[in-house]
Amino acid sequence: MKHVVKLGLAILGIAVVASTAQAQTTETFTASATVASSLTITQNTALSFGNLVVIQDGTNAAEAVLTAAGTFTTAAQVGTENLVQTGTPTPGNFTVNAGVASFVNLQVEIPNTATTLTNGAAPPGNGTFTVDTFTVAAPTAGGFTGTTTTAAACNTAIAAGNPCQFITSAAGLVTFPLGATIAVTLATSNFIDGTYSGNYDLTASFY
C-alpha cells in the first residue's frame, strides 16, 4: 500500500509540472500616427469699404466703421470732415481649413495694428487711409471656444494682441466675417480718384 501511495504522488507531481509549461506565442504589431499640421486660409470676400467721397476740413480726420455684420457708420463729425458712402461696402470673409477630422481647436491671430491704404497711381503727397480695430462676428462654420467663447471676447482679445480661438465644424472648417475701422491719415491731404489698398496678415495655428 505504501508503494501505491508513493507512485500516486509521483504522478501528481508530474501533472503539476506539465501544467506550467504551456505553449506561448509573440506577435509584432505596428503603432502609427499621421501628421496633418497644414492649415489654409481662404479669402472668400475681400474687406472693402466701398466707394467713398472724402470731405476734408483741414483739421479733423474723417473716420468710419465697417462692422463684421456689414454695417457702415461714419464717426461723429467734429468739424465738416466726412466720409460719404456712395457704394456697397463689404466685410471680409475667411475660411480656415484644418484639413483634418472634425471639431479641432485652432486659433487665428488678427492684427491690432494699423494698415495703410495707398493709391499706387497717385503722385507723392496724395492722401492715405489707415485701417485698424479689426473685429469679427459669429462664425458661419465652426464656433468660438477656449478663452474667446463669444464675439465680444474675441474682439477684446484682438484689441489686446491675442488670438481668437475657434473649434472647427464637422468638415474641419472655420468661416468668419471681418470688419474694421477706416480713417483719413492726415486731415490736410488731398485724395485723387482711384483704388486705395493695403495688406494685412491673418495667422492660423492649432492649439
Backbone bond lengths (Angstrom), bond angles and torsions (degrees), N, CA, C in turn:
res aa  C-N    CA-C-N  psi(-1)  N-CA   C-N-CA  omega(-1)  CA-C   N-CA-C  phi
1 M - - - 1.464 - - 1.525 110.38 -
2 K 1.327 118.55 -38.93 1.461 120.96 177.30 1.518 110.50 -61.66
3 H 1.281 118.37 -38.51 1.460 122.22 179.41 1.522 110.60 -62.68
4 V 1.276 116.86 -39.92 1.466 120.94 179.82 1.506 110.33 -66.40
5 V 1.293 119.10 -41.18 1.471 122.18 179.46 1.519 110.89 -63.61
6 K 1.307 117.62 -44.75 1.463 120.94 179.38 1.522 110.91 -62.12
7 L 1.277 117.78 -38.72 1.461 121.12 179.04 1.520 110.14 -66.21
8 G 1.303 115.46 -40.39 1.471 118.53 177.99 1.505 111.94 -62.94
9 L 1.285 120.74 -40.99 1.455 123.94 177.70 1.527 111.27 -64.56
10 A 1.293 116.06 -38.93 1.465 120.03 179.04 1.514 110.76 -63.60
11 I 1.312 116.27 -42.90 1.462 119.52 179.03 1.527 110.87 -65.37
12 L 1.328 116.67 -40.90 1.467 120.76 177.85 1.518 110.88 -61.31
13 G 1.308 117.58 -39.63 1.455 120.64 178.66 1.511 112.23 -64.04
14 I 1.296 116.99 -39.75 1.465 120.65 177.78 1.522 110.61 -63.95
15 A 1.322 117.29 -39.69 1.464 121.05 -179.75 1.523 111.40 -62.77
16 V 1.301 118.79 -39.73 1.462 122.77 -179.47 1.519 110.45 -66.45
17 V 1.307 117.81 -43.55 1.464 121.41 178.97 1.518 110.83 -62.32
18 A 1.272 117.27 -41.44 1.464 121.35 -178.78 1.520 111.59 -64.14
19 S 1.355 118.88 -33.89 1.463 121.24 -176.63 1.521 111.87 -71.69
20 T 1.323 120.21 -21.72 1.465 122.60 179.69 1.518 112.56 -90.75
21 A 1.291 119.06 -0.21 1.461 121.93 -177.70 1.530 110.55 -112.59
22 Q 1.399 116.48 46.83 1.460 120.49 -179.69 1.530 111.02 -70.99
23 A 1.331 117.13 158.91 1.463 122.21 179.36 1.530 111.08 -69.78
24 Q 1.334 119.71 144.50 1.472 125.18 178.33 1.530 109.97 -125.45
25 T 1.359 115.10 156.17 1.468 119.23 175.49 1.520 109.72 -143.93
26 T 1.291 117.68 145.94 1.467 123.55 177.63 1.518 108.99 -123.96
27 E 1.334 115.98 127.01 1.464 121.00 177.80 1.522 109.11 -116.77
28 T 1.308 117.63 151.09 1.469 123.01 179.40 1.522 109.74 -106.61
29 F 1.348 116.64 130.92 1.452 122.25 179.21 1.524 109.58 -124.31
30 T 1.335 117.36 164.23 1.461 122.46 -174.79 1.526 110.93 -114.85
31 A 1.319 116.92 129.73 1.467 122.83 170.30 1.522 107.63 -97.54
32 S 1.340 117.26 146.85 1.464 119.17 -177.61 1.520 111.26 -144.95
33 A 1.312 115.71 159.37 1.469 123.31 173.58 1.514 107.08 -146.81
34 T 1.322 115.88 137.73 1.458 121.16 179.03 1.519 109.01 -108.42
35 V 1.307 117.06 124.77 1.461 121.24 177.99 1.520 108.63 -85.22
36 A 1.344 115.33 122.49 1.469 121.07 178.29 1.524 107.16 -135.07
37 S 1.323 115.57 71.59 1.459 120.73 -170.42 1.524 114.23 -101.36
38 S 1.314 118.52 4.06 1.455 119.92 -177.77 1.518 110.96 -82.84
39 L 1.319 116.33 136.78 1.457 123.68 176.50 1.517 108.17 -120.60
40 T 1.322 116.68 144.51 1.459 120.55 173.95 1.515 109.48 -122.87
41 I 1.316 116.32 143.31 1.464 122.55 175.73 1.524 107.16 -117.09
42 T 1.315 115.83 121.96 1.463 121.34 179.92 1.523 109.74 -111.76
43 Q 1.330 116.28 131.32 1.464 121.01 174.49 1.527 108.47 -86.26
44 N 1.312 116.10 107.42 1.463 120.10 178.26 1.520 111.70 -78.34
45 T 1.326 116.14 -38.24 1.461 122.83 178.31 1.516 108.23 -141.11
46 A 1.321 117.09 131.55 1.463 120.36 179.96 1.525 110.26 -75.57
47 L 1.311 115.97 144.85 1.460 121.66 174.08 1.527 108.78 -68.64
48 S 1.332 117.04 118.41 1.459 121.08 -177.10 1.526 109.87 -137.26
49 F 1.318 115.65 130.95 1.463 120.73 178.47 1.523 112.75 -90.08
50 G 1.324 116.30 8.02 1.462 120.63 175.20 1.517 113.06 75.97
51 N 1.315 116.07 -160.56 1.469 122.44 179.11 1.527 109.61 -91.37
52 L 1.316 115.57 125.41 1.457 120.39 -175.91 1.521 111.67 -121.07
53 V 1.308 115.43 140.86 1.459 121.93 167.03 1.525 106.23 -104.77
54 V 1.341 115.59 121.94 1.465 119.98 -177.39 1.519 109.48 -95.64
55 I 1.311 115.63 119.89 1.465 121.67 176.76 1.525 107.49 -109.27
56 Q 1.305 116.24 118.08 1.459 121.97 -178.09 1.529 110.44 -105.48
57 D 1.330 116.25 143.68 1.469 119.03 172.56 1.525 111.54 -115.04
58 G 1.341 116.05 5.20 1.455 120.56 176.07 1.510 114.85 81.15
59 T 1.326 116.93 -6.34 1.463 119.91 -177.42 1.525 112.58 -126.93
60 N 1.319 115.82 -41.45 1.461 120.64 -174.17 1.528 110.66 -112.85
61 A 1.315 116.48 140.01 1.463 121.92 -178.83 1.526 110.04 -91.77
62 A 1.326 115.34 125.79 1.461 120.32 179.35 1.529 110.39 -70.70
63 E 1.326 115.66 149.46 1.456 120.57 -175.92 1.524 109.58 -148.94
64 A 1.321 116.09 149.73 1.463 120.95 177.51 1.519 109.51 -149.44
65 V 1.327 115.36 156.03 1.464 122.07 -179.85 1.510 109.44 -118.04
66 L 1.334 116.28 129.68 1.461 122.59 170.58 1.524 106.20 -109.09
67 T 1.320 117.10 110.05 1.458 119.48 -178.03 1.520 110.50 -75.11
68 A 1.329 115.67 163.90 1.463 120.48 177.25 1.514 111.57 -64.40
69 A 1.342 116.05 -21.68 1.465 120.75 177.46 1.524 112.43 -82.31
70 G 1.347 117.35 -8.72 1.455 121.01 175.94 1.514 115.54 101.88
71 T 1.333 118.64 8.05 1.463 121.83 178.66 1.518 110.38 -85.97
72 F 1.344 116.31 128.89 1.466 121.98 179.57 1.528 107.97 -107.48
73 T 1.330 116.05 122.88 1.461 120.91 -177.67 1.515 109.66 -136.17
74 T 1.328 116.81 126.65 1.464 119.96 176.87 1.524 109.23 -80.80
75 A 1.323 114.87 148.84 1.460 119.97 179.07 1.517 109.43 -71.21
76 A 1.315 115.78 156.37 1.465 120.84 177.83 1.527 109.75 -57.99
77 Q 1.321 116.31 131.56 1.469 120.41 -178.05 1.520 110.69 -75.96
78 V 1.325 114.24 135.83 1.462 120.35 174.01 1.523 109.22 -90.70
79 G 1.327 115.77 -39.38 1.462 121.96 176.20 1.515 108.74 -122.30
80 T 1.330 116.30 -125.51 1.470 120.42 179.82 1.528 111.55 -108.74
81 E 1.337 116.54 4.84 1.462 119.40 -179.85 1.526 109.48 -65.72
82 N 1.338 115.50 152.00 1.467 118.65 179.63 1.523 110.05 -167.10
83 L 1.328 115.72 156.59 1.457 123.54 168.60 1.529 106.29 -117.72
84 V 1.315 115.89 106.86 1.464 120.80 -177.29 1.528 108.36 -92.16
85 Q 1.313 117.00 123.87 1.456 122.13 -178.54 1.530 109.69 -87.56
86 T 1.346 115.76 121.40 1.466 120.13 178.50 1.524 112.02 -120.42
87 G 1.316 116.81 11.53 1.463 119.94 -178.63 1.515 111.04 -133.15
88 T 1.317 115.53 -150.12 1.462 121.20 -179.39 1.523 109.36 -122.89
89 P 1.326 117.74 100.98 1.468 119.54 177.23 1.519 110.54 -72.71
90 T 1.319 116.82 149.18 1.460 121.21 179.14 1.519 109.97 -137.41
91 P 1.324 117.38 129.54 1.466 119.00 174.41 1.517 110.29 -67.17
92 G 1.305 116.58 157.66 1.457 119.81 174.56 1.516 110.48 -71.34
93 N 1.314 116.17 158.02 1.460 120.81 176.88 1.524 108.12 -143.18
94 F 1.335 116.09 129.81 1.456 120.89 -171.68 1.522 110.92 -135.52
95 T 1.333 115.48 147.01 1.460 122.08 174.63 1.519 109.22 -122.19
96 V 1.320 115.77 126.97 1.461 122.03 172.13 1.518 106.92 -100.72
97 N 1.326 115.93 123.78 1.461 122.04 -179.72 1.518 108.75 -106.81
98 A 1.338 115.25 115.46 1.464 119.46 -178.16 1.517 112.02 -76.76
99 G 1.324 117.47 -19.78 1.453 120.25 177.77 1.512 113.96 67.77
100 V 1.317 116.40 15.74 1.472 120.80 -178.10 1.520 108.80 -135.47
101 A 1.319 115.65 -171.11 1.462 120.52 -177.06 1.526 111.75 -64.60
102 S 1.313 114.48 172.99 1.459 121.65 -173.21 1.528 112.97 -68.86
103 F 1.343 113.80 159.16 1.458 123.26 170.41 1.529 113.19 58.74
104 V 1.316 114.85 56.95 1.467 122.68 177.82 1.525 108.15 -107.53
105 N 1.318 117.23 139.73 1.458 121.30 177.60 1.530 110.43 -80.62
106 L 1.323 115.55 130.83 1.464 120.24 173.10 1.518 108.63 -143.98
107 Q 1.319 115.77 164.96 1.459 120.23 179.09 1.523 110.11 -134.62
108 V 1.339 114.41 152.73 1.456 120.82 -178.08 1.522 108.86 -125.79
109 E 1.318 115.62 125.78 1.457 121.01 175.25 1.523 108.55 -89.85
110 I 1.318 115.64 122.58 1.459 123.21 -178.65 1.522 106.80 -116.61
111 P 1.319 119.06 132.93 1.473 119.89 -170.73 1.524 113.52 -62.56
112 N 1.332 115.09 144.14 1.462 120.85 171.14 1.519 110.81 -112.94
113 T 1.327 115.32 16.81 1.467 121.99 176.50 1.526 109.42 -112.91
114 A 1.305 116.09 165.10 1.458 121.16 -174.18 1.525 112.37 -83.13
115 T 1.317 114.72 143.31 1.458 123.19 171.96 1.522 108.26 -109.34
116 T 1.321 117.26 138.03 1.456 121.36 -179.16 1.520 110.37 -98.13
117 L 1.331 116.27 130.84 1.456 121.85 175.61 1.523 108.99 -102.45
118 T 1.324 115.87 124.83 1.462 121.03 -179.20 1.518 110.24 -126.17
119 N 1.316 115.19 160.10 1.455 122.43 175.50 1.523 107.28 -102.37
120 G 1.334 115.68 109.25 1.461 119.46 -175.32 1.510 114.07 -64.53
121 A 1.342 117.22 -19.47 1.470 120.60 -179.23 1.521 112.47 -94.35
122 A 1.324 116.91 0.06 1.463 120.77 -175.61 1.521 111.54 -86.12
123 P 1.316 117.95 154.60 1.465 120.88 177.44 1.520 110.79 -74.40
124 P 1.323 117.31 164.57 1.464 120.23 176.96 1.531 111.39 -56.24
125 G 1.318 115.88 142.11 1.455 120.07 179.08 1.521 113.95 90.79
126 N 1.328 116.28 -6.46 1.465 118.64 177.83 1.533 109.77 -65.93
127 G 1.313 116.25 155.49 1.447 121.40 -177.33 1.525 113.86 -65.60
128 T 1.304 115.46 157.66 1.461 122.40 176.36 1.529 108.78 -135.32
129 F 1.324 114.69 164.68 1.464 121.22 174.80 1.527 109.22 -115.29
130 T 1.312 116.12 155.08 1.456 121.08 167.37 1.530 108.30 -112.88
131 V 1.317 115.52 140.98 1.461 121.93 177.18 1.522 107.60 -122.03
132 D 1.324 116.35 125.92 1.456 120.89 179.22 1.532 109.58 -153.84
133 T 1.326 116.62 -165.24 1.466 123.04 -178.94 1.525 110.53 49.34
134 F 1.322 115.29 56.77 1.468 120.89 177.43 1.534 109.75 -67.97
135 T 1.321 115.90 142.01 1.461 121.32 178.48 1.523 110.15 -138.05
136 V 1.314 116.06 156.49 1.462 121.37 177.10 1.522 109.35 -122.38
137 A 1.329 115.49 163.71 1.461 122.70 171.37 1.517 107.80 -119.66
138 A 1.322 116.18 -178.01 1.467 120.52 -176.14 1.522 111.12 -58.71
139 P 1.324 118.03 137.13 1.469 121.25 178.48 1.527 111.25 -64.33
140 T 1.318 116.15 147.14 1.464 121.16 174.04 1.523 111.23 -93.37
141 A 1.323 117.33 -11.79 1.467 123.62 170.49 1.514 106.56 -138.71
142 G 1.333 116.68 135.56 1.444 119.56 -173.49 1.515 110.39 78.22
143 G 1.311 116.62 -164.94 1.464 120.83 -178.54 1.502 111.67 -163.11
144 F 1.347 115.10 171.78 1.457 120.69 175.40 1.530 110.05 -76.14
145 T 1.323 116.17 153.00 1.460 120.27 176.71 1.525 108.97 -159.81
146 G 1.325 116.66 -172.62 1.462 121.20 175.53 1.509 112.81 63.31
147 T 1.320 116.39 -128.71 1.464 122.01 -178.42 1.519 112.81 -86.79
148 T 1.340 117.35 -4.62 1.472 120.82 -178.63 1.529 108.80 -129.05
149 T 1.311 115.99 76.40 1.458 121.10 -174.03 1.522 113.63 -86.05
150 T 1.330 117.12 -3.28 1.463 121.76 177.30 1.519 109.18 -137.20
151 A 1.342 115.61 165.55 1.464 119.48 176.52 1.523 110.51 -62.31
152 A 1.329 117.12 -39.75 1.464 120.58 179.53 1.523 110.97 -61.41
153 A 1.322 116.38 -43.03 1.463 119.98 179.06 1.523 111.09 -66.12
154 C 1.312 115.69 -37.57 1.463 120.33 178.63 1.527 110.61 -64.29
155 N 1.331 116.78 -44.62 1.455 120.28 -178.11 1.530 111.62 -69.62
156 T 1.332 116.83 -31.31 1.462 119.85 173.21 1.524 110.35 -65.16
157 A 1.314 116.02 -40.01 1.465 120.17 178.13 1.528 111.11 -64.22
158 I 1.336 117.12 -42.83 1.461 120.44 178.72 1.523 110.29 -58.23
159 A 1.329 116.44 -46.88 1.466 120.90 -178.27 1.522 111.60 -61.03
160 A 1.337 116.15 -29.54 1.466 120.48 -179.40 1.525 112.42 -89.96
161 G 1.327 117.06 1.05 1.456 120.30 -179.70 1.505 113.99 83.32
162 N 1.331 117.14 19.22 1.460 121.95 179.73 1.530 111.02 -108.09
163 P 1.339 117.35 156.96 1.468 119.60 -177.87 1.520 112.78 -78.17
164 C 1.326 115.34 158.06 1.455 122.33 168.75 1.529 107.61 -87.71
165 Q 1.321 116.36 138.20 1.455 120.57 -178.41 1.529 110.17 -108.27
166 F 1.330 114.75 132.61 1.456 121.61 -175.71 1.523 110.29 -128.60
167 I 1.335 115.89 163.03 1.456 122.47 166.98 1.522 107.28 -120.30
168 T 1.308 116.81 134.98 1.462 120.44 -174.87 1.528 111.25 -72.77
169 S 1.312 114.88 162.52 1.457 122.18 176.22 1.524 110.01 -75.47
170 A 1.324 115.86 -178.93 1.467 120.23 176.94 1.519 111.43 -60.81
171 A 1.332 116.53 -24.95 1.464 121.04 178.83 1.527 112.48 -90.06
172 G 1.334 117.75 3.71 1.460 120.63 179.36 1.512 114.07 79.56
173 L 1.344 116.95 27.93 1.465 121.30 -174.86 1.527 111.66 -121.18
174 V 1.333 115.01 152.36 1.459 122.81 165.80 1.526 106.88 -130.81
175 T 1.320 117.17 123.59 1.465 121.65 178.21 1.527 108.32 -123.73
176 F 1.332 116.40 128.53 1.465 119.62 -176.59 1.530 110.65 -144.39
177 P 1.353 117.32 151.23 1.461 121.71 175.09 1.522 110.67 -90.11
178 L 1.336 115.76 159.02 1.465 121.21 -175.92 1.518 109.76 -139.49
179 G 1.320 115.83 126.73 1.457 121.84 174.55 1.512 110.68 -115.99
180 A 1.334 116.51 178.33 1.467 120.59 -179.09 1.522 109.60 -166.75
181 T 1.325 114.83 174.14 1.465 122.64 176.31 1.521 108.92 -107.27
182 I 1.333 116.33 136.89 1.471 121.52 176.54 1.528 108.24 -117.11
183 A 1.328 115.65 139.48 1.457 120.38 -179.82 1.520 110.08 -143.68
184 V 1.322 115.62 148.84 1.462 121.11 172.53 1.521 108.14 -68.50
185 T 1.329 116.49 131.24 1.463 119.75 -176.47 1.518 112.08 -69.78
186 L 1.330 116.74 -43.17 1.467 121.59 -176.56 1.524 109.26 -134.10
187 A 1.306 115.66 125.11 1.465 120.79 -173.14 1.526 113.76 -68.82
188 T 1.323 117.24 -12.83 1.466 119.82 -179.03 1.527 112.55 -100.82
189 S 1.323 117.76 0.45 1.469 120.97 -175.53 1.536 111.50 -76.24
190 N 1.324 113.89 153.58 1.459 120.98 170.92 1.525 109.16 -101.73
191 F 1.316 116.78 148.38 1.461 122.32 -178.36 1.527 109.72 -122.45
192 I 1.348 115.93 120.87 1.452 118.10 172.97 1.529 108.18 -89.41
193 D 1.333 115.20 159.28 1.461 119.11 -179.83 1.525 110.97 -64.48
194 G 1.301 115.57 150.69 1.456 120.54 178.18 1.516 110.78 144.14
195 T 1.313 114.96 -179.39 1.454 121.23 -178.98 1.521 110.31 -94.39
196 Y 1.317 115.77 129.60 1.461 122.63 177.46 1.524 107.86 -107.93
197 S 1.314 116.85 129.08 1.460 119.78 -175.21 1.521 111.26 -143.00
198 G 1.322 114.82 160.78 1.455 121.69 177.21 1.512 109.30 -163.03
199 N 1.310 117.02 164.36 1.464 122.22 -175.02 1.524 111.56 -106.19
200 Y 1.319 114.53 150.80 1.459 121.54 171.94 1.520 107.87 -144.75
201 D 1.314 116.85 159.03 1.470 121.93 -173.98 1.528 111.53 -111.11
202 L 1.332 115.29 141.10 1.443 122.78 166.03 1.533 107.30 -118.86
203 T 1.309 116.57 134.13 1.460 120.96 -178.63 1.532 109.62 -124.67
204 A 1.319 116.33 122.50 1.466 121.89 179.84 1.520 109.82 -109.52
205 S 1.325 115.94 145.09 1.463 121.20 178.11 1.519 109.97 -154.98
206 F 1.332 115.82 156.21 1.455 120.93 173.44 1.529 109.11 -77.90
207 Y 1.308 116.35 155.44 1.469 118.73 173.02 1.526 109.28 -146.36
